[in-house]
């Protein structure tokens, strides 16, 4: 990797703003040869177990057309089994996150963006990445680890930094944030 000219790069991926999306599917919609329920479930597997993703997908397909985010949220919450409803993050929030990740292709774009950012760092330059989802954080962790093994980066945060209880009380949206940093060698 050739060195660049930047002293620092900050990457904020998957910004968790409580964004919402609504989608409509034709009765005979197919994606990659899968039926509609399977195609919808494939989006949700990123943030739910396979069983829960399937339940949510079936509930959404049965309830179509869904005309508002409130209706989608209600459908999702009704489809999630009782034991799975008591997690830290609401099932509807996780569903909107899965849709956002799929629609924006976030997991596909992140490795390329990180690679380009690292390439442009000057020796001693730092890269700081703020991820809002464990899948995004894993991509960053693996990229940093591989670049460290190749002698390109020094990892400054062996474990991701998480917001304090005080910060999450003041800013509940920060609850899922994970920060990782590295320095160009």
C-alpha positions as CSV (number, residue, x, y, z in Angstrom):
1,X,0.0,0.0,0.0
2,X,1.4,3.4,-1.0
3,X,1.3,6.1,1.6
4,X,-0.8,9.2,1.2
5,X,-1.0,12.7,2.5
6,X,-3.7,12.6,5.2
7,X,-2.8,13.0,8.9
8,X,-6.2,11.7,10.0
9,X,-9.4,10.1,8.8
10,X,-12.7,9.7,10.7
11,X,-15.2,7.2,9.4
12,X,-18.7,7.2,10.7
13,X,-20.5,4.2,9.3
14,X,-24.2,3.2,9.5
15,X,-25.3,6.4,11.2
16,X,-28.1,5.4,13.7
17,X,-30.6,8.2,13.4
18,X,-33.7,6.1,13.9
19,X,-34.1,6.2,10.1
20,X,-37.1,4.3,8.8
21,X,-38.0,2.7,5.4
22,X,-41.1,1.3,4.0
23,X,-41.1,-1.0,1.0
24,X,-43.8,-2.6,-1.2
25,X,-43.3,-5.8,-3.0
26,X,-45.3,-7.2,-6.0
27,X,-47.2,-10.4,-5.3
28,X,-44.8,-12.4,-7.5
29,X,-41.6,-10.7,-6.5
30,X,-38.5,-12.8,-6.5
31,X,-34.9,-12.0,-5.6
32,X,-32.1,-14.3,-6.5
33,X,-34.7,-17.1,-7.2
34,X,-36.1,-16.9,-3.7
35,X,-39.7,-16.4,-2.9
36,X,-40.9,-13.1,-1.3
37,X,-40.8,-14.3,2.3
38,X,-37.3,-15.7,1.8
39,X,-36.1,-12.5,0.2
40,X,-37.4,-10.4,3.0
41,X,-36.1,-12.7,5.6
42,X,-32.6,-12.6,4.1
43,X,-32.5,-8.9,4.8
44,X,-33.3,-9.4,8.5
45,X,-30.9,-12.3,9.2
46,X,-28.2,-9.6,9.6
47,X,-29.7,-8.5,12.9
48,X,-32.0,-11.4,14.0
49,X,-31.7,-15.1,14.4
50,X,-32.9,-17.1,11.4
51,X,-36.2,-18.1,13.2
52,X,-37.0,-14.6,14.2
53,X,-36.1,-13.2,10.7
54,X,-38.5,-15.7,9.1
55,X,-41.3,-14.8,11.6
56,X,-40.9,-11.1,10.8
57,X,-40.8,-11.7,7.1
58,X,-43.9,-13.9,7.1
59,X,-45.8,-11.3,9.2
60,X,-44.8,-8.4,6.8
61,X,-45.8,-10.4,3.7
62,X,-49.1,-11.4,5.3
63,X,-49.9,-7.8,6.3
64,X,-49.1,-6.1,2.9
65,X,-49.6,-3.4,1.9
66,X,-47.9,-1.6,4.7
67,X,-48.5,2.1,4.4
68,X,-46.5,3.6,7.3
69,X,-43.4,3.0,9.4
70,X,-45.7,2.8,12.5
71,X,-47.6,0.0,10.8
72,X,-44.4,-1.8,9.9
73,X,-43.1,-1.4,13.5
74,X,-46.3,-2.8,14.9
75,X,-46.2,-5.8,12.6
76,X,-42.6,-6.5,13.5
77,X,-43.2,-6.2,17.3
78,X,-46.2,-8.6,17.0
79,X,-44.1,-11.2,15.1
80,X,-41.2,-11.3,17.6
81,X,-41.5,-14.1,20.2
82,X,-42.0,-12.9,23.8
83,X,-38.6,-13.9,25.0
84,X,-36.9,-12.0,22.2
85,X,-38.8,-8.8,23.0
86,X,-36.9,-7.9,26.1
87,X,-33.5,-7.0,24.4
88,X,-31.8,-3.7,24.7
89,X,-32.8,-2.6,21.2
90,X,-36.4,-2.6,20.0
91,X,-37.2,-5.2,17.3
92,X,-38.6,-2.5,15.0
93,X,-35.4,-0.4,15.4
94,X,-33.3,-3.4,14.4
95,X,-35.6,-4.1,11.5
96,X,-35.2,-0.6,10.1
97,X,-31.5,-0.9,10.6
98,X,-31.4,-4.2,8.6
99,X,-33.4,-2.5,5.8
100,X,-31.1,0.5,5.8
101,X,-28.0,-1.8,5.7
102,X,-29.5,-3.8,2.8
103,X,-30.7,-0.8,0.8
104,X,-27.5,1.3,1.2
105,X,-25.2,-1.7,0.7
106,X,-23.3,-0.5,3.8
107,X,-21.6,-3.8,4.5
108,X,-20.3,-4.0,0.9
109,X,-19.0,-0.4,0.8
110,X,-17.2,-0.3,4.1
111,X,-14.2,-2.5,3.3
112,X,-13.5,-0.5,0.2
113,X,-13.8,2.8,2.0
114,X,-11.5,1.7,4.8
115,X,-8.9,0.4,2.3
116,X,-9.0,3.7,0.5
117,X,-8.8,5.7,3.7
118,X,-5.8,3.7,5.0
119,X,-4.0,4.0,1.7
120,X,-4.3,7.9,1.9
121,X,-2.9,8.1,5.4
122,X,0.6,9.6,5.8
123,X,3.0,7.7,8.1
124,X,1.9,8.4,11.7
125,X,-1.6,9.4,10.5
126,X,-4.6,8.0,12.4
127,X,-7.8,6.5,11.3
128,X,-10.8,6.4,13.7
129,X,-13.9,4.5,12.8
130,X,-17.3,4.8,14.6
131,X,-19.5,1.8,13.9
132,X,-23.1,1.5,15.0
133,X,-23.7,-2.2,14.4
134,X,-21.7,-5.4,15.3
135,X,-21.4,-6.4,11.7
136,X,-19.9,-3.1,10.7
137,X,-17.5,-3.3,13.7
138,X,-16.4,-6.8,12.8
139,X,-15.4,-5.6,9.3
140,X,-13.4,-2.8,10.9
141,X,-11.8,-5.1,13.4
142,X,-10.8,-7.6,10.7
143,X,-9.4,-4.9,8.4
144,X,-7.4,-3.3,11.1
145,X,-6.1,-6.8,12.2
146,X,-5.1,-7.7,8.7
147,X,-3.4,-4.4,8.1
148,X,-1.5,-4.7,11.4
149,X,-0.3,-8.2,10.4
150,X,0.9,-6.7,7.1
151,X,2.9,-4.0,9.0
152,X,0.7,-1.2,7.7
153,X,-1.2,-0.2,10.8
154,X,-0.7,-0.2,14.6
155,X,-4.0,-0.8,16.4
156,X,-4.6,1.8,19.1
157,X,-7.8,0.3,20.4
158,X,-7.5,-3.5,20.8
159,X,-11.1,-3.6,22.1
160,X,-13.7,-1.1,20.8
161,X,-14.4,1.9,22.9
162,X,-18.1,2.1,24.0
163,X,-20.1,5.1,25.4
164,X,-20.3,5.4,29.1
165,X,-23.6,5.0,31.0
166,X,-23.6,8.8,31.5
167,X,-23.2,9.4,27.7
168,X,-26.0,6.9,26.8
169,X,-28.3,8.6,29.4
170,X,-27.7,12.0,27.8
171,X,-27.7,10.5,24.2
172,X,-29.6,7.2,24.0
173,X,-28.7,6.8,20.3
174,X,-25.0,6.4,21.2
175,X,-25.8,3.1,23.0
176,X,-24.7,1.0,20.0
177,X,-21.6,3.0,19.0
178,X,-18.2,1.3,18.9
179,X,-15.0,3.3,18.2
180,X,-11.8,1.7,16.9
181,X,-8.6,3.6,16.1
182,X,-5.3,2.8,14.4
183,X,-2.1,4.6,13.3
184,X,-0.3,4.2,10.0
185,X,3.2,2.9,10.3
